[in-house]
């Protein structure tokens, strides 16, 4: 399975940062929760700017965790929570 992350991301409802992956050429959206960002990377609150800044600073680790889950679930969308991050 070929997984690439496109760099597209945005803050979505429920204080999540959504980010796009290409799985075997198909667009798949993933997301990471505010709780996961706070527990692992210390984001201070749900402000969009803070979420995006924290996501960008830790993108490599977050995408690696997402890639593991995408491999496990056959390339379906994933919603990363605290327990999903390394």
Residue, then its C-alpha position, 0 to 999 in steps of 0.5 A: x500500500x502506498x501512503x503519501x501525505x499531501x500537506x493539506x490540513x485544516x481545523x474542523x469541528x470538535x477541535x480536530x485537525x484534519x489532514x489529507x493522505x493519498x492511499x494508493x492514489x485515493x484521497x483519504x482524510x485523517x484527523x487528530x483530536x485536541x486531546x491527543x495534541x494536548x496529551x502528547x504535544x502540549x497544545x494549550x486550547x482549542x484555538x485554531x491557530x494553536x491547533x495548527x501550530x502544534x500539528x505542524x510542529x509535530x506533523x512527522x510523528x502524527x503522520x507516522x502514527x496515521x500511516x500505521x493505522x491506515x496500513x492496519x485498516x486498509x486505507x480507510x479514514x482514521x481519527x487519531x486519539x491519544x492512544x494512537x500516537x507514539 
